[in-house]
Amino acid sequence: MSGLSRRGPLAPTIAILVGVVVLVTVVAQIWTEVLWFDSVGFATVWRVEVLTKVGLFVVGALLAAGLVASSLVIGYRTRPIYPPVSEEPQNLDH
């Protein structure tokens, strides 16, 4: 193996553990909020808040995707068919 070193299992294991810790922390925070809102009788408020945030995120993502897609389509349709030629190669072609 010339120059290629094999990685050990330590880095992927640490990355997976960090991911699991982050996931457990987020789930615990969400579950705590659900339990608190439910205990004070406002579980519907939490649900509406979350659905509103998700809806706004989806609308924003679709709007951004539409703008990027339209920019790509316009750029593709208005591209030059032939690359611009300078005078030197044009004179050699003649």
N, C-alpha and C positions, 0 to 999 in steps of 0.2 A: 504494500500500500504506500504509494508515493505521496507523502504530504497530507494524506487524509487520515485524521485520527478518529477513532471510534469513540462515541460519547457513551458515558456510563448511564445507569438508570437514575442517578441522583437528580439531575435537572428536571426530567419529566415528572418524577415523583413529587418534587417540591412544587412544581407548577400545578399539578393536580390537587395537592393539599391546599394550596393558596386558593384555587378555584372553589374547592369544597367549603373552606372557611368563609369566603365571600358569599357564596350561595346560602349557607346556613344563617349568616348574619342578616342578609336581606329577607329571607323567609321569616326569621324570628321577628324582625321589625314589622313586617306586614301583618303577621299573625297577632302581634301585640296591639297594633292599631285596630284590627278587626275586633278583637276582644274588648278593647276600651270603648270604641264607638257603640258596640252592642250593649255593653254594660250601662251606658248612659242613655240608651234607647234611640241612638241616632245611626244605626247601621245603614239605613237608606242614604243618609247624607254621605257617608264614606263611599258607598257604592256609586252614587251619582258623581262624586268628585273623581274617582278613579276612571269611570267610563268617560267623563269629560276630558280628562288628561289624555287617555288613550285615543279618543276621537280626534282631539286637536293634533296629536302627534301624527296620526295617520293622514289627516288632511294636509299637514305641513310636508310630510314625506312625499305624498302624491304630487303636491304642487312643485316641490323641488325636483322630483323625478320628471315631471312634465316639462319644466323649464330646461333641464339638461337635455332631455330627449329632443325637444324642439330645436335647441341650439345645435345639436349634432345633425339633425335632419337638414336644417338650413345650411350649415357648413358643408355637408356632403353634396347637397344639390347645387350650391353655388361655387363649387371647386372648379378650377380650370381643367378642361378635358386633357389638354396637353401641357406639359410643364413649360414655364416661360424659358425662352431661348435667348441667350445673349448674342451679340453681333458676331463674335468669333466663330462659334459652332455653326451659326447660320451661313456665314460666308464659306465655310468649309463644305457644307452640304451642297452649295451651288457648284 
